[in-house]
Every structure is written in C-alpha cells, then in structure tokens.
C-alpha cells in the first residue's frame, strides 16, 4: 500500500513539474517579440490592406503633407515616401535630393551600376492573384533571375510558389509580415515584422533573406538604420508604374511600352505580380530589353 501511495505522489510531482515547464515555455513565447515566428502562420492576406501599395509619385517628385520630400535635410524619424522623376532618352531617373547619400550611408540601393547596360527584375508579392506561376515559367524559359518580395500571408498561403522561387534560383526578399508603414512602427515592431518573416522563411527553406523592400515605399532614416543593422539591404527601384490594381487591365502592350520607354542602365524594375498585363507582357519585355542591348543581372550582385 505504501508503494502505491509513494508512486502516486511521485506521479503527481512529475505532473506538476511538466506543467510548470510547459507553462514557463508558453509564457516565454507569449512574451517574446518574435513569438509564433512573428505570427506568420496565423495571418491571412484577407486581413491586410494593400489598397495603398505605393505612396510615392511614380513619375514626379513626391510632395505630400505626410511625407518629407525634396529636402536636403532628413529628420531622423520622419516618414519619407520613395519618389523618382523619370528622364527621357534612357537616362537614369532622378531620386529625391540627398537620397543617394542617405541610402549609401545605410547600404540601400535603388539603381545598379549606371555605366552598364544591366537591368534587374523585381516583383512585389503581397498576395497571389494567379499569375506568379506564369511569371516563373517565363523567367525559366528565358533563363532570367528575379527577386520576389513576399509578405507573411504569401509565405503562409503559397509555399509551393515560394519553393519554386527558391529552387529555380530566384531571390526571395522580405516585404514584412503585415505590409505596414515601417516609419509608423516602433523599433521592436519593425524587428518583429522583418525578423519574424525571415525566421519563418528560414525554417521552411533553410535560406536567409538579404533584401528588404519597405512596404508602400515608406521609410525614414530610423527604419533604414534599424533594418541595416539587421543585415538587410533596402532595395528600392528606379522604375515602376501603377500596375497593382487588379481591376485595371490595359493589355500586355501597355505594360510592354511602359517598361520599354523607361529602360536605363542599372535599372531596378519593380513590377507587381498581381497584374495580368505584366504576366502576359513579361516575355516581350525580356526579349525587347535584350534586343535593345540590355542584359538581365542578378540582384544578388547588389548585396552589400
């Protein structure tokens, strides 16, 4: 009888110890800024607002009350909106005054070597609209590598496509978990948005992320500093157009002409993969750029 009682007591003690260990781990995870891998596997694309994809003006300098632009002084914490002014005759677009020095300070890029006829293809993948498979097929057929900037929901819901990107030699970049305006987030929240996505990506594919594209093109010196210290190259762009509207279909010829008339040395092209026009025009764009004397580079060569 004593043995039975002793065994029962030992079992109770063991159960208490196990429960304490489990609760301690649970509480530790719950209190961690990166708990649940930043929440990547619980967030849905339906819960994220993509209506404001790019804040900055795509052809002229940015000039809004919420963003600093056209100033030589950069308040450290003030939100800025990425802005460029297009140039004729295949000349490099002009970024906001002082931007070159700011990006150089923190290892960011918006253009490659302007002395070489090399261009870089990048796609933003906030959510899936059914065209990424075709884009990947075209890239494979033309032996061109691209960078795809994904969000948390995209990684959560479309791991098959992300796996294709990785296995076919493309770069998978960080577009944060929830696609927020980074300047509106605290230092710890920025780290959670960036590192949470990276940890989930690394867990699934055993690879690291090197490039970050700030959601909406909104940034500040503070966000550049934080993400640079996290080991990221903030990759902006020297060409984009309003291609993120799912219901604005203007035909592949329109997309082709928009890209072709703005080709320039070192160009970093931003296209949105939700666009049917872009998917249908991509083969023409690649062949047209090559026929114009350009070659497609790998964004990995732009890493710091």
Wavefront OBJ file of the C-alpha trace (Angstrom):
o trace
v 0.000 0.000 0.000
v 2.833 2.373 0.872
v 4.438 1.678 -2.515
v 1.212 2.582 -4.279
v 0.901 5.844 -2.349
v 4.555 6.698 -2.977
v 4.157 6.034 -6.702
v 1.021 8.171 -6.826
v 2.829 11.042 -5.075
v 5.751 10.777 -7.479
v 3.394 10.848 -10.449
v 1.668 13.951 -9.075
v 5.017 15.672 -8.528
v 6.114 14.748 -12.041
v 2.873 16.099 -13.496
v 3.350 19.394 -11.621
v 6.930 19.711 -12.892
v 5.903 19.020 -16.503
v 3.068 21.536 -16.253
v 5.433 24.193 -14.869
v 7.911 23.624 -17.695
v 5.171 23.827 -20.337
v 3.669 26.991 -18.839
v 7.090 28.625 -18.491
v 7.812 27.945 -22.176
v 4.355 29.158 -23.171
v 4.715 32.365 -21.176
v 8.201 32.917 -22.558
v 6.940 32.529 -26.112
v 3.917 34.711 -25.468
v 6.107 37.492 -24.142
v 8.643 37.247 -26.958
v 8.586 39.858 -29.708
v 9.063 37.011 -32.167
v 6.590 34.532 -30.686
v 4.894 32.225 -33.189
v 7.614 33.238 -35.651
v 6.133 36.701 -35.684
v 2.634 35.359 -36.317
v 3.440 34.419 -39.909
v 1.458 31.193 -39.855
v -1.667 32.750 -38.381
v -2.035 35.826 -40.581
v -4.216 35.853 -43.696
v -3.982 38.007 -46.814
v -7.633 38.946 -46.207
v -6.627 40.799 -43.050
v -4.050 43.067 -44.714
v -4.770 46.309 -46.546
v -2.958 46.525 -49.888
v -5.046 49.394 -51.238
v -2.185 51.851 -50.806
v 0.605 49.920 -52.440
v 2.939 52.797 -53.281
v 2.602 56.150 -51.589
v 5.190 57.961 -53.667
v 4.526 59.529 -57.044
v 5.921 57.312 -59.784
v 6.917 59.941 -62.324
v 7.407 63.178 -60.413
v 8.873 64.077 -57.043
v 6.819 63.180 -54.001
v 5.050 66.098 -52.402
v 2.558 65.235 -49.687
v 1.826 66.550 -46.220
v 2.583 63.178 -44.638
v 5.955 62.547 -46.268
v 9.155 64.524 -46.451
v 10.470 65.045 -49.980
v 12.655 67.433 -51.959
v 14.647 68.400 -48.897
v 18.354 68.144 -48.247
v 17.784 67.597 -44.545
v 16.318 64.331 -43.384
v 14.672 64.367 -39.930
v 15.781 61.054 -38.415
v 12.344 59.713 -37.559
v 10.210 61.469 -40.173
v 8.374 59.345 -42.701
v 9.593 59.642 -46.265
v 7.927 58.334 -49.427
v 10.105 56.956 -52.175
v 9.969 59.273 -55.166
v 11.733 59.446 -58.532
v 11.448 61.647 -61.592
v 11.698 59.854 -64.914
v 14.101 61.088 -67.559
v 13.867 60.891 -71.367
v 16.352 59.185 -73.696
v 17.114 56.252 -71.369
v 18.698 58.467 -68.724
v 18.781 57.444 -65.075
v 15.734 58.750 -63.151
v 16.379 61.396 -60.522
v 15.697 60.438 -56.922
v 14.832 62.926 -54.187
v 17.744 65.262 -53.370
v 20.025 63.732 -50.768
v 18.622 60.235 -51.207
v 21.808 58.862 -52.752
v 23.859 59.803 -49.706
v 21.226 58.513 -47.289
v 20.994 55.133 -48.979
v 24.769 54.902 -49.260
v 25.043 55.551 -45.519
v 22.864 52.539 -44.748
v 23.730 50.282 -47.684
v 20.451 50.738 -49.569
v 20.047 50.686 -53.360
v 17.599 51.969 -55.932
v 19.769 51.537 -59.023
v 22.745 49.430 -60.032
v 25.845 50.490 -61.983
v 24.651 53.298 -64.265
v 27.650 52.729 -66.544
v 26.494 49.236 -67.508
v 23.506 48.179 -69.593
v 22.357 45.758 -66.916
v 18.828 45.745 -65.528
v 17.295 43.879 -62.604
v 13.798 42.411 -62.414
v 11.945 42.504 -59.099
v 8.354 41.571 -58.253
v 6.305 42.518 -55.210
v 4.201 39.611 -53.920
v 1.876 40.997 -51.281
v -0.762 38.439 -52.219
v -1.392 35.965 -55.024
v -3.656 36.723 -57.982
v -2.973 33.646 -60.081
v -0.136 34.898 -62.297
v 3.066 34.007 -60.459
v 3.315 30.517 -61.954
v 3.259 32.002 -65.445
v 5.850 34.607 -64.445
v 8.126 31.858 -63.133
v 7.617 29.854 -66.344
v 8.627 32.831 -68.492
v 11.682 33.561 -66.370
v 12.765 29.935 -66.628
v 12.276 29.853 -70.403
v 14.407 32.981 -70.792
v 16.997 31.997 -68.165
v 16.452 35.221 -66.216
v 16.667 35.503 -62.435
v 14.417 37.852 -60.490
v 13.737 38.920 -56.916
v 10.331 38.286 -55.338
v 9.401 40.289 -52.243
v 6.911 38.330 -50.153
v 4.758 39.060 -47.099
v 3.767 36.821 -44.205
v 0.430 35.758 -45.715
v 2.129 34.958 -49.007
v 4.597 32.643 -47.288
v 1.796 31.119 -45.245
v -0.610 30.538 -48.132
v 1.659 29.910 -51.149
v 4.633 27.890 -50.001
v 4.527 25.926 -53.253
v 5.273 29.071 -55.250
v 7.905 30.271 -52.807
v 9.564 26.866 -53.059
v 9.665 27.243 -56.839
v 11.314 30.638 -56.459
v 13.980 29.168 -54.215
v 14.575 26.003 -56.213
v 14.761 27.866 -59.529
v 17.447 30.203 -58.246
v 15.498 33.389 -57.678
v 15.961 35.743 -54.739
v 13.181 35.826 -52.143
v 13.115 39.209 -50.447
v 11.457 40.493 -47.280
v 8.327 42.632 -47.638
v 7.493 42.262 -43.897
v 4.779 40.150 -42.306
v 1.840 42.552 -42.330
v 2.875 45.112 -45.000
v 2.772 48.119 -42.614
v 4.281 51.552 -42.998
v 7.555 50.935 -41.155
v 8.059 54.557 -40.006
v 4.806 54.235 -38.063
v 6.122 51.259 -36.098
v 8.350 51.185 -33.017
v 11.882 49.800 -33.177
v 10.796 46.465 -31.695
v 7.774 46.230 -34.009
v 9.996 46.786 -37.045
v 12.279 43.992 -35.878
v 9.267 41.722 -35.389
v 7.888 42.489 -38.858
v 11.232 41.773 -40.535
v 12.824 39.037 -38.432
v 9.560 37.184 -37.887
v 9.186 36.684 -41.635
v 12.852 35.801 -42.034
v 12.719 33.170 -39.289
v 9.655 31.521 -40.826
v 11.244 31.549 -44.288
v 14.496 30.093 -42.965
v 12.625 27.409 -41.056
v 10.814 26.306 -44.210
v 13.570 26.610 -46.792
v 16.877 26.746 -44.939
v 17.814 30.023 -46.634
v 18.365 33.584 -45.465
v 16.869 36.840 -46.672
v 19.235 39.650 -47.711
v 16.969 42.266 -49.254
v 14.101 44.270 -47.798
v 11.571 46.312 -49.741
v 9.792 48.751 -47.407
v 6.013 48.386 -47.808
v 4.325 51.225 -49.694
v 7.765 52.717 -50.396
v 7.598 54.432 -46.995
v 10.744 54.725 -44.910
v 12.783 57.007 -42.680
v 16.397 57.239 -41.638
v 15.414 55.397 -38.462
v 13.933 52.449 -40.384
v 16.944 52.321 -42.700
v 19.251 52.266 -39.683
v 17.321 49.509 -37.892
v 16.959 47.224 -40.903
v 20.562 47.791 -41.965
v 21.711 46.649 -38.526
v 19.563 43.557 -39.011
v 21.716 42.751 -42.037
v 19.393 43.931 -44.788
v 19.929 45.871 -47.983
v 16.894 48.114 -48.506
v 16.147 47.676 -52.210
v 14.032 50.407 -53.775
v 13.557 50.860 -57.535
v 14.254 53.179 -60.447
v 11.147 52.231 -62.404
v 7.568 51.315 -61.505
v 4.094 52.127 -62.760
v 0.549 51.799 -61.412
v 0.251 48.064 -62.005
v -1.027 46.934 -58.607
v -4.743 47.437 -59.337
v -6.321 44.054 -60.041
v -9.243 45.565 -61.941
v -7.165 47.889 -64.133
v -6.369 45.667 -67.125
v -4.979 47.619 -70.068
v -3.385 44.819 -72.040
v 0.168 43.453 -72.327
v 1.125 46.017 -74.968
v 0.573 48.789 -72.433
v 2.852 47.133 -69.868
v 5.453 46.432 -72.550
v 5.522 50.045 -73.748
v 5.696 51.422 -70.204
v 8.771 49.318 -69.426
v 10.500 49.720 -72.790
v 10.316 53.503 -72.920
v 11.891 53.752 -69.472
v 14.852 51.383 -69.849
v 18.113 52.721 -68.426
v 21.484 51.493 -67.213
v 21.453 49.793 -63.822
v 17.661 49.860 -63.734
v 15.861 48.117 -60.899
v 12.398 47.352 -62.251
v 9.501 46.957 -59.836
v 6.543 45.017 -61.223
v 3.579 43.706 -59.278
v 2.818 40.039 -59.832
v -0.923 40.610 -59.343
v -1.033 42.255 -62.774
v -2.284 40.148 -65.695
v -0.754 42.708 -68.038
v 2.695 42.160 -66.527
v 2.420 38.376 -66.711
v 1.285 38.475 -70.338
v 3.919 41.057 -71.330
v 6.912 39.611 -69.476
v 8.248 37.510 -72.343
v 8.026 40.506 -74.701
v 9.690 42.736 -72.099
v 12.641 40.390 -71.624
v 13.171 39.849 -75.344
v 12.666 43.546 -76.114
v 15.186 44.682 -73.496
v 17.774 42.198 -74.752
v 17.170 43.323 -78.347
v 17.831 46.893 -77.150
v 21.270 45.872 -75.896
v 20.500 45.283 -72.220
v 21.181 42.181 -70.171
v 19.433 40.980 -67.034
v 21.504 40.861 -63.881
v 21.005 39.024 -60.607
v 20.073 41.243 -57.649
v 22.414 39.137 -55.523
v 25.202 41.157 -57.136
v 23.743 44.278 -55.500
v 24.095 42.910 -51.956
v 26.377 44.797 -49.606
l 1 2 3 4 5 6 7 8 9 10 11 12 13 14 15 16 17 18 19 20 21 22 23 24 25 26 27 28 29 30 31 32 33 34 35 36 37 38 39 40 41 42 43 44 45 46 47 48 49 50 51 52 53 54 55 56 57 58 59 60 61 62 63 64 65 66 67 68 69 70 71 72 73 74 75 76 77 78 79 80 81 82 83 84 85 86 87 88 89 90 91 92 93 94 95 96 97 98 99 100 101 102 103 104 105 106 107 108 109 110 111 112 113 114 115 116 117 118 119 120 121 122 123 124 125 126 127 128 129 130 131 132 133 134 135 136 137 138 139 140 141 142 143 144 145 146 147 148 149 150 151 152 153 154 155 156 157 158 159 160 161 162 163 164 165 166 167 168 169 170 171 172 173 174 175 176 177 178 179 180 181 182 183 184 185 186 187 188 189 190 191 192 193 194 195 196 197 198 199 200 201 202 203 204 205 206 207 208 209 210 211 212 213 214 215 216 217 218 219 220 221 222 223 224 225 226 227 228 229 230 231 232 233 234 235 236 237 238 239 240 241 242 243 244 245 246 247 248 249 250 251 252 253 254 255 256 257 258 259 260 261 262 263 264 265 266 267 268 269 270 271 272 273 274 275 276 277 278 279 280 281 282 283 284 285 286 287 288 289 290 291 292 293 294 295 296 297 298 299 300 301 302 303 304
